[in-house]
Amino acid sequence: MWDSFNQSLGGKLVATTPIASPCHHGPFGPYDAQQCSELQSAWFYPETHFDTSSSIMAPYFTNSSCNPFLPRNASCTLGNYVSYSINASTRHDVQKTLLFARTNNIRLTIRNTGHDYNGKATGAGAVAIWTHHMKSMRILEYRSPTYTGKSMKMGAGVQANDVYQYASFSGFVIVGSISPTVGIAGGYTQGGGHGPLASKFGMAADQVLEWEVVTASGEHLTATESNHADLYWALSGGGGGTYGVVISLTVKIYPELATSAANLTLSSVGVDQESFWDVVESFQRSLPSIVDASGYASFFLTNESFTISPILGPGVSKVQLQQLLVPTLTKLEKRAIQYSKSLSDHPTLANGNGSISAFHIDEFPTFHDSYRSYNFPVNVSQLQIGGRLIPRSLVQNNISSLLHAQRSILGAGIGAIVTGVCVNVSVADPAVNAVNPVWRTSLYDAVISTPFSYTNNSLSVAYANLLTNRFLPLLEDLTPGGGAYINEADFQQPDFQHVLYGVNYPRLLAIKAKYDPLDMFYALAAVGSERWYEDHSRGGRLCRAL
């Protein structure tokens, strides 16, 4: 069966060999100490995974099937990895795969990079439509009843770094992710898509002009605001891997623009807690002004440090950005917390009390230059996360309770991290797409990370449950009726239908039924996923719920 299917695809079927197999004696080959050591040293970098046909970056969903950090005599099996992938290069590959999976009752997933916190790109026994090598990009003139101007059409495998470089070379910018390795046309844009240009132009889903998609029945469609408008609406923010297989995406682009950038690092070493949290409060109070000026900021809070990196101001001068940060810098001085100041060469300075604090600010001729200089890679294979959208009103009216919740999370002593992705995406009409309307009044996406242990599965499970049952409820209690970002949500999120999709869920469910009546497209916490469950007593087989 598989051989004849592979022949029909011209040899594009890839059987999965777990990339950690050199670390074990097993069915995929012998133990190789050198290869294993090299893999272990690179495991936490996205680059290790995103060019493969099966490896995923969310460690929880590998189920330790082939774990590079376990002893060499530990089992190495496919487990929760897909069994096969199709290296798709055309819509015809996708159509043949859909027909094959439907005819033979085989589980199906859609994969580009595996850069997904909730394991949507994998599944036990599944065949994956692997879109990673669909890398075409073109800049076009676009005309429609609602938009006339420059656009970019990209294949389903294009990543953020690809489009940023391509657009900038031609004198344009495009709304994309802060991570350079994220695929743009997949779960990122289909889930909404925040990023460093979101305050300036809106979310990634707000930029969509056309989706080229193959539906579950194999039909090849172009979905726009006026053609298959319901599918266009659902794909633009209603969650990835749910309604069809995207072949290409066409989005608005904008002229390149000068961009200022800054970062600030404050160590808690030698700084009393009152002073430390006073600085944190001052920065969070200043966030409305920053994002309202088209700014973007990411902050990271641990028990040891407070880091703001990056702060980007597209179309904002260095002088203007410095002014927006005056409340935070003034608080540092008022609290007598010394820090180094740099315009471009980025030194750091150790305070006399042993702490290290630094502030840097620059201005660049293009957004792309600022992004390359001030963005740093984030390793995603050592954490498990959940999130909550923080409304502007909470920061403005009850910040003391918000900070108390954040201190409680960090005070648990397990190495948790509180991250804030700060944007103003109120620019778009909530009715134009399926982005959770809660986004439009949010100030930042609060993401809570707990450690993942590759050698102690019980501890990882305990930390995942702590996130669900203790940490996130602290934020949920402060945001009744609120929501979370689909792409950075807790995979165990109770009432995910309301929390992730809001009032859009009933309409999304109806669109799902129209274009995928057999539920070929399943993903954890996706629309319609409540109709299915993974039976772990049967190797993770996907079964219909009663």
C-alpha positions, 0 to 999 in steps of 0.5 A: 500500500505504502509503496504504491502510494509513494510511486504515485507521488514520485518518491516523495513519501518519507518514512520517519526515523526519529532524529534522536535514534543515534542515542539508542540501540534500537530498530533504527540503528545502533548507538553512536556516541559522537552523533548523540553528543552532537545532537544533545548539544544542539537539541534546544535550537529550533534549527535542529528540528524545523528542517526535519520531516517529523521532529517537533519542538514541544517536548511534552508531545514527543512522549519520550518516544525517542529521547536523546537524554535517556540512557542508550538502552532506553526504547526508541520508537515512533511513539507519538511521531508521525509514521510518514510524511509527504514532502509536498511541493504541489497542490496535487501532492496534497490532493493525492495524500488527502484521498489516500488518508481518507480511503485508508482511514489514516490519521492526517496532520499538517506540518511545516517546521514543527514550531508549535507549543501544542504538538499539532504537527504530530500524531501517533500513526499519522501521515503528515503533509509536509509543506516545508519546501514550498518556499516560493515568494513573489511581490505583486500588485493586488486589486480588490474591492477592499484593497489596492496596493502591494502584496506578497504571495508566499508558499506554505513553507516560507518562514519569517526570516525568509519573508523579512529578508525578501521584503526588505530587499525590495523595500518593503516590510511584512507582518510576521513573528518575532521568532525568525524560524516560525512558518508564516502561512501555517498556524502562525497566521491561521491562529492570529499572529502577533509580532513586532509590526502588529501595533503598526499594522495589525495582526498577521491575520489582519493582512490576509488577502487570499488563501490558496487551500485544498479542502478535505474533499480535495477541492482546490479553492482560493478564499478571499473576502468575496470568494468562499468568504466563510473559509477566508474568515475562518482561516484568518485567525480560527486556528491552524490545521483545522479547515484545509491545507494551505498551499499559499498565502497572499498578504498586504505589505508596506514600505520599509521604515526607519525603526528604533530599538532598545533593550533593558536588563535588570538583575535582582542580585543585590536589589531589594524586592520592593525596588525590583518590582517597583521598576517592573510596575513602572514599565508595565504602566508605561506599556499603553503609551509604548504600544499606542505609538506603534511600539512592540515589546517583549519582557521576561520575568524570573526570580533573578532578572527582569529583561525587556528585549526587544522594544521596537519602534517602527516609524519611531525615532530613537529620541521618541522611544527614549521618551517612552521609556523615561518612566522606567529609566527614572524609576531605576534612578530613583531606586538608585539602581545603576545601569550602563547606557549605550547608544550602539556598542552594547556594553554591560556594567556590574553595579557595586552591589553585584547586580548587572543592569544595562540599557541600550538604544539604537536607531536603524534605517530599516525595520529589518536592520533593527530586527536583525540587531535586537532580536535573539533566538528563543529555544522552545524545546525546554519549556511547557507554556500556557497563556492569558491575554491581559486587557489594558483595563487591568493594567490601568485599574488594578495593576497591584493585583496583576503584579501580585499574581506574577510574584506568586507564580515566580515565588513557587520556586520551580523556575517559572518564567512570566513573559509578556508580548505587548502590542496594540491590535485594536486597529482592525475591525473584529468582524473581518476575521476569526481572531478572538475579539478579546485580542482587540482590547488586550495590552499583552499576551502573558505567557507562563512557562514551566520547566520540562525535564527530559529525565523525569517525566513525572516532574514534567507532568506535575509542572504542566498540571501546576500551570493549568490548576494553579498559575493560570487561574491566578490570571483568569480570576483577574480577567473574567470572560477573557481569553488566550492566544491560540498559539501560546495556550495551555494544551490542557486549557479548560473550556478551550472553546470559549477561551481560545475562540470566544464568541466566534466558536459556534460559527467556526464549528459550522464552517468546519462542518461545511468544509471538513464534514468527516473531521479529517483535520484534527489538532489539539484544542482546534475547532471540533477537536472535542469530538475526538480523543487520543487513546493512550492505552492504544498507542495514542490512536485517535478515536471518536468521543461518544 
